[in-house]
């Protein structure tokens, strides 16, 4: 119960700081402008293809491709994942690095709050901010629903993928923030690690065999891809949840070591 | 007597550098104890270990009966800590920060507002309660640091230089505030302002180069460490003749001029020099303007101890 109170205290404090600083508004604005732009161009492309298909009197090959999920949402989810790689380090780089740089860590870690409560409070605050950004993008789908029939199950699976991908990236970003007291270094390290986990699957061709399969399994991209197709696989869910726990655990170990190393 | 702080062979290394070396001391419940020492003596390191921010390399420390390493959370729940250079989240207002402190310390939601009001009032923060921390003066930040330490009235307060950066009137206010905690709280404070420690503290612990060099009441330390009696005099007359005459008085070990007709006369401990000194001045026909026993201050004791250690 005490840990929960500490976690909630941190969560509320972090949310207050997010709303009081420009990072929330700038990253939110950029994310929504990019997401809106890509959604708009995808819808435009979809309407052009639909118009052409109507003129070709129901060509069965073209008609099969006229699925809004494949023409609008899959490319949108793919590009949002790239945007997310740039966005997440901006949201997480301050969280622990700034506490150390400003010296506020000395007060924070002498309050009766467990390290886990500190980590979860900060992590959940960043996650909530991320969810707020994603919630705004739902308005695009609601608008589109008026003019075409959407497969809400597939769209939901894609959003679940985005949520899990974001949650994984945030855990990694928080860990990067625990490594240094310089926000910029935390941001760069977070971005580099994210990129590594994004492209690690490409090495499967080089590694081949068992190593290649391991590398492919470690790739965030491969697991995310299934969600964008509308497929929810427990292996992908398990991977994301393990990824989150692993990096939060590393953050915990990093915080613990501070007391001894200082 | 219930002990609020107990350390045993408390030692801390920063890499190869020994910061504190086998510190052993106790602080009883309700005591106000001053922690003195020159820069780099190990005061802040000791206080950080007691506050649970750092772990000792060796030895143990127990606060309120709890071990600072094994029961860190219980230790932290028992104390209010004001760090040496207090840093507070600049993007929060004073009230928002105190709300965070209250929630983090587990103050019940229904008591939160009254608790924040109490510490805000006690530390003179009412007029800035809606101000962003970034816009506060150093003095107000220091008061806010003290206010967060007082949230939930912890039985033990560890204050690292509580009056640093405050103006004289604020210093008096904060001293009064700390003095009012006497009895109901145990306070351990470090300070460079020695008169402050003499006024506030029941007991003083002096450390130098990571080791305790003295621990007693300010009065006892002055008595024990003031090696002899001193008399300050103001006499109108020829300085060299006055010094020669004063030096011949029985018991005087040294007489020296301090300029402007002022003289300092020293003797072995326990001797009252005043009658002899007054007599010789009158006999010589000089004007005696002032004659006063000079007490050894905590400052003298501190300097004595530190320089003795160094030599």
Boltz contact constraints between the chains, C-beta under 6 A:
constraints:
  - contact:
      token1: [A, 2]
      token2: [B, 106]
      max_distance: 6.0
  - contact:
      token1: [A, 5]
      token2: [B, 106]
      max_distance: 6.0
  - contact:
      token1: [A, 6]
      token2: [B, 104]
      max_distance: 6.0
  - contact:
      token1: [A, 9]
      token2: [B, 100]
      max_distance: 6.0
  - contact:
      token1: [A, 9]
      token2: [B, 103]
      max_distance: 6.0
  - contact:
      token1: [A, 9]
      token2: [B, 104]
      max_distance: 6.0
  - contact:
      token1: [A, 13]
      token2: [B, 100]
      max_distance: 6.0
  - contact:
      token1: [A, 16]
      token2: [B, 96]
      max_distance: 6.0
  - contact:
      token1: [A, 17]
      token2: [B, 91]
      max_distance: 6.0
  - contact:
      token1: [A, 20]
      token2: [B, 91]
      max_distance: 6.0
  - contact:
      token1: [A, 21]
      token2: [B, 91]
      max_distance: 6.0
  - contact:
      token1: [A, 102]
      token2: [B, 87]
      max_distance: 6.0
  - contact:
      token1: [A, 103]
      token2: [B, 87]
      max_distance: 6.0
  - contact:
      token1: [A, 104]
      token2: [B, 87]
      max_distance: 6.0
  - contact:
      token1: [A, 104]
      token2: [B, 89]
      max_distance: 6.0
  - contact:
      token1: [A, 106]
      token2: [B, 53]
      max_distance: 6.0
  - contact:
      token1: [A, 106]
      token2: [B, 83]
      max_distance: 6.0
  - contact:
      token1: [A, 109]
      token2: [B, 53]
      max_distance: 6.0
  - contact:
      token1: [A, 110]
      token2: [B, 51]
      max_distance: 6.0
  - contact:
      token1: [A, 110]
      token2: [B, 52]
      max_distance: 6.0
  - contact:
      token1: [A, 110]
      token2: [B, 53]
      max_distance: 6.0
  - contact:
      token1: [A, 110]
      token2: [B, 76]
      max_distance: 6.0
  - contact:
      token1: [A, 110]
      token2: [B, 81]
      max_distance: 6.0
  - contact:
      token1: [A, 111]
      token2: [B, 104]
      max_distance: 6.0
  - contact:
      token1: [A, 112]
      token2: [B, 73]
      max_distance: 6.0
  - contact:
      token1: [A, 112]
      token2: [B, 76]
      max_distance: 6.0
  - contact:
      token1: [A, 112]
      token2: [B, 77]
      max_distance: 6.0
  - contact:
      token1: [A, 113]
      token2: [B, 104]
      max_distance: 6.0
  - contact:
      token1: [A, 259]
      token2: [B, 54]
      max_distance: 6.0
  - contact:
      token1: [A, 259]
      token2: [B, 55]
      max_distance: 6.0
  - contact:
      token1: [A, 260]
      token2: [B, 55]
      max_distance: 6.0
  - contact:
      token1: [A, 262]
      token2: [B, 54]
      max_distance: 6.0
